[in-house]
Amino acid sequence: MKLSRPAIGFFLLTAAAAIIEAQVEEVTPARARANFARPIVLAADDVRAFPDAPAGFDQAPAEETRRGRVESFGYDSSVTGTRRQASVYLPPGYSPAERYPVLYLLHGIGGTPHEWTGYVRAAAILDNLIAAGQAAPMIVVMPNGRARPDDRPPPPDKVFTAEHAAAFAQFERDLLDCLIPAIEAAYPARTGREHRALAGLSMGGGQALNFGLGHLDTFAWLGGFSSAPNTKPPAELVPDSGAARERLRLLYLSCGNRDGLINVSQDVHRHLAEHGVPHVWNVDDAGHDRASWANNLHHFARRLFR
């Protein structure tokens, strides 16, 4: 069986997720394929909130003045004991004399700080929105979401280890204690929860929901795109629905209706709906792939910091 790139990513993700949830038996290719093939059951409200983004939304603008830039940023981590790297997007017309809100974007289980800019084309998506006045100018930080001294993507035979999965959970302290203070010291970033957003795809979507909903004092804008099974159970994610209603400016959930992980986001959506927590729920026609992540970044970014 030959898998496409999105299918390979999903294969790795489901196998690692099984370790996170069970931590009992070694994950095998057969088990991962079974997870990949599990049935998708859609409810009446598992529908689109928005149409697909317009044609060309993820293509770099022709005019140089309408483009931002991406640079590498190094910071010291007390969590890993190493100097770590993140990619930082600076918007079109960026000026150190201005102050900007900051979006932190987290990658998937096999990704790197370049997954958003390379595979998803986040810079082009943001360039087009900001240049057209459809999104607020913002700094976007794309870090390495696995917090361990050797934070490179592991070889295939190591992806399914508990150690690799645990590195994504350990990133919570790296993000809060190391990366955010370093970004706010180095760039003209607006500080305070109203000026910080956190979102991610797949494993990073689970991280964004876990960390963001666990730290409403730090983030007011959250997005989980095709969130993986590392996402905490909904009742644990939102133990106080009143606080979530009061403090969140935006909670955005999305998944494709051909994505075998949709039950993760469905469970979060239904819990939020039952407890009266306002949120966006967008179910598009994609799988576990860039088409969904690119479109939802477009719609999410348009609603940030407004």
Buried (B, 14 or more C-beta within 10 A) or exposed (E): EEEEEBBEBBBBBBBBBBBBEEEEEEBEEEBBBEBBEEEBEEEEEBEBBBEBBEEEBBEBBEEEEBBBEBEEBEBEBEBBEBEBBBBBBBBBEBEEEEEBBBBBBBBBBBBBBBBBBBBBBBBBBBBBBBBEEEBBBBBBBBBBBBBBEEBEBBEEEEBBBEEBBBBBBBBBBBBBEBBBEBBBEEBBBBEEBBBBBBBBBBBBBBBBBBBBBBBBEBBBBBBBBBBBBBBBEBEEBBEEBEBBBEBBBBBBBBBBBBBBBBBBBBBBBBBBEEBEBEBBBBBBEBBBBBBBBBBBBBBBBBBBBE
